[in-house]
């Protein structure tokens, strides 16, 4: 497929990618972050992106979000996009519903906010102030702010990293439920291999400025990291330069046996 340089976003059809980058390069001064990167994401596909710190994950996400210029390169994204960041980024001087509809045009913004907040389980916090929300509630409000825009592309930049383990699992369930209901294409940037496997249809590893590895996850959700998924996990950790926990345990056991 031939892609001409970007001029304006588009609405994807079922027969073409929701996201398409071909040969994309991003440099900051003399430092090249992304080099000749190719990426396609199908409509409704859930993709997770892994990579070491500084590998360019957030740079790529910001490009797809339209926050950084594409410099006339071959980048195509839907016209309806939304981003959820690691921090909820709620304005403390506005009630929750006004944060949800910030910058949104429409005849009944409060009704739109209420519908979105109910969908994420925060219908009762419509008029609450952001300072009164828990960390999980604040991220739910950020999700509602994204959903109310009815995006064809939802970009998630480590949105669960600051949450405790139980809240994080609940947010995983919520994101999957919302994805099934709305079917946007999703790109989740994360450092958590287990999270990537649990949520996505496809896991990509960003390495040396390109997509260095890809794993398709076909197991039914909810998923447990066992059996074939343990092998997927080990391969992904290997691509990231990390040793799987089982291998670490075996190596330590071997050393103890040698000492004994």
N, C-alpha and C positions, 0 to 999 in steps of 0.2 A: 504493500500500500504506500502510495506517495503522499507525503504531507508537506504542504507549503508553509512558509513561516506564518506565525500567528498574527492575526489582525483583530479578531474578536472571538470570545468564547462561543460555544455552540451547544445545542441540545442534542444529546446522543440518541441514536436509534438502537434497536436491538441488534442490528447487524454490523455495528461499528463500535470501536472502543469508546468508553466514557472518558478515558485519559489516554493520550498518545504523545510520547516524547521519542524522537529519533535523533541520535547523535548529539544529545544535549551536553553542553559544556558550561561550567561556571567557574570563574576565576576571581580571586580577590587579590589584587596586586599581582605579585609574581607566583602566588600560590594557587594551584589548580585543585579545586574541591571535587568537582564532577567532570568526568572526561568521556565524551562520546557515549553517553548513557542512553540506552533504549528501554522504554517501559510502556506497556499497554495494560490498562485495567478495563475489564469488560463492565457493561452496565450491570449493577446489582452485585458485583463481585466484591468480596471482603478480602483485602490484601494486607498483610502485616510486613513491615519493613524493619529489619534488624541491622545492626552495624555497630562497630566500636565508636566510642566518643570521638567526635571530630571527623567522622567518615562522610558527613554531608547529608545525613538524614533530614535534619531540620531545614537545611538549605533547599533540598528537593521539595519538601512540603511547602515551604514558603513560596517557591516558584509556582507550584500547582494552585496555591491559594490566591495567587495574583499579588502577593505582598512584595515580591521581588520581581523586577522586570525580566522578561524572557529574551530581550535584546534581539528580536527578530528571528529567533531560532524556532525549530520545528516542535512547538509545544501546543497541544490542544486539550482544552478542559471544558466542562459544561459551563453554561452561563449561570446556573444556580449552584453555588458552592457555599460551604460553611466549614468553620474551623473550631475545634475545641482544644484549648491549650492545657498544659499541665496545671496552670493556675486558672481558677474560674474567671478572673478578670471582671468581676462585677463592680459597678460603680456604687460606692457606699452611701451616696446621697440620694439614690433612687430606690424605690421599693422593687421587690423582685420582678413584678410583672412589667415594670418599665425597663428593667435591665433586659428582659427577654425580648422586648419589641424595639430595642434601641436601633434607630435608623431604619426601621421597617415602615414602609408606606402601606396604607390600607384604611378603610373606613371604620373598622372596629378593632383597634389594636388590643384593647383589654380582653376582648372575647378570644382573640387569637392566642394571646398569652395564656389565658386560663385553659384553653384546650391543650396547649403544649405542656403546661405545667401538670395538668391532670395525667397526661400520658406518662410523665416521668415520676408520678407519685407525689407531686408537690402542689396539688390543687388547693390545699388548705394553707399554703404559704404565699398566696398571691400578693398580699399587702405587707409581707414581712420585710424587714430591712436586712441587707446582706450580712451585717455583723452578727445577726442572731442565728444564722444558718450554721449547721455542722459542715465539716469538710465534704462529706458525701452529699449533703443537700446542696451545697454550693456547686458541685460538679453536675448534679442533676439539673440545676437551673441553667448551667452553661450548655448542657445538652438540649434543654428546651429552647434556648436561644438559637441553637443551630437548627433544630427541627422545624421551628416556626417559619423558617425560610424555605421549607420544602426542597432541600438540596438534591441535586442529582449526584453530587460528589460530597462526601463527608470526610473531612481530614481530621484525624485525631493525633495530637502531638503529645504522647505520653500522658494522657489525661488521668491515669490512675496511680501515677508514681508516688504521689504524696499521701495516698490513702492507706489506712490500716488493712491488714490482710482480709478480714471479714467484709469490710465495706467494699474492698476491691472486687471480691467474688460477686457481691450483689450488683456492683456496677457492670461486671461482665455479663451477667444475666440480663440486666436492663438494656445494655447496648445491643445484645443479640436480639432481644424482643423487638426493639425499635427498628433494627435493621430488617428483620423479617416483615415488619408491618409496612415500612416505607420503601425498602429495596433501593437505597442509594448505592452507588459504588463507594467503597470505604477504603481509605488508606490509613492504617494505624502504624504510627512510629512508636517503637518500644525497645527497651533494653532487655525485656523479660522473655526468654525463649518459651517458657511454659505458657505465658499469656498469648504469645503469637500462635502457638499450636492450638490452644484451646478455642480461639476465636475465629481464625481465618480460614479461607478456602485455599490460600496460597501464601507461603512465607518466602520473602526475598531477603537476601543478605547483601548489603552494600559494602563493597570492598574495592579499594584502589580506584574510587571514582565511578565504578560501574556496578551493575548487578552481577555479583560474583557467584551466587548460588541461588537455587530455587527449589522449594519443596512444595508439592501439592498435598493438601490434607483432605482426604476423602472420608475419614471416619465420621460417623454420626455425632452430632452434638446432643447433650453435653459429653465432653471427652475426658477420659482419664489417661494420663501419660503412662501407658503400659503397652506391652507387646510391641507391635510395629511402630507405635508412636515413640517408644523409647529409642528405637533406632533412628527415627527422624530427629529426635532431640539431640542424640549424640552427634549426628552429622552436622546439625546446625551449630552446636557448641564448637565442633572442630573447625568449621568455617570462620567462627569468631575468634579462634585461637585459644579457646578455653577447653579444659579437660573435663569430660563428664564426671559427675559426682561418683558414679559407680567405679569408674576407672581410678579415680583418686583413692577411693576406699580400698580397691584391690591392690593398688601400689603400696599403700601404707601397710596393709596386712602382710604383703610379701616382705616388706622391710622388717616388720616385727618378727616374722618367721626366720629371716636370715640372722637377726640379732640373737634370737633364742637358740 
